[in-house]
Amino acid sequence: MISISASTNDDLSNHISLVNIDPENSHKVEIDLSAFVVKKASATVLTSERLQDHNSFENPNKVEPQEFKEFKLKNGMLSLDVPKHSLVVFEIK
């Protein structure tokens, strides 16, 4: 239920995007980053309590990106539980 993609910017920062399409469960993910020199890692999550939530003219901020701190980076391993029906994007420098 998890899709992952990665990219590198011109400034050599790396981005890892994880999408959990499971409407009911979070999923544990571990990513081996030992091939990289990681100085800093930050993340943003896009999700909402209800899968049906969406932005509208009446409520344009119902679903907004939020800082995501629920991850561990230790000995080159990135570990997290990807929340149900969410998108998590990491910036690795």
Secondary structure, 3 states (H helix, E strand, C coil): CEEEEEEECCCCCEEEEEEECCCCCCEEEEEECCCCCCCCEEEEEECCCCCCCCCCCCCCCCCCCEECCCEEEECCEEEEEECCCEEEEEEEC
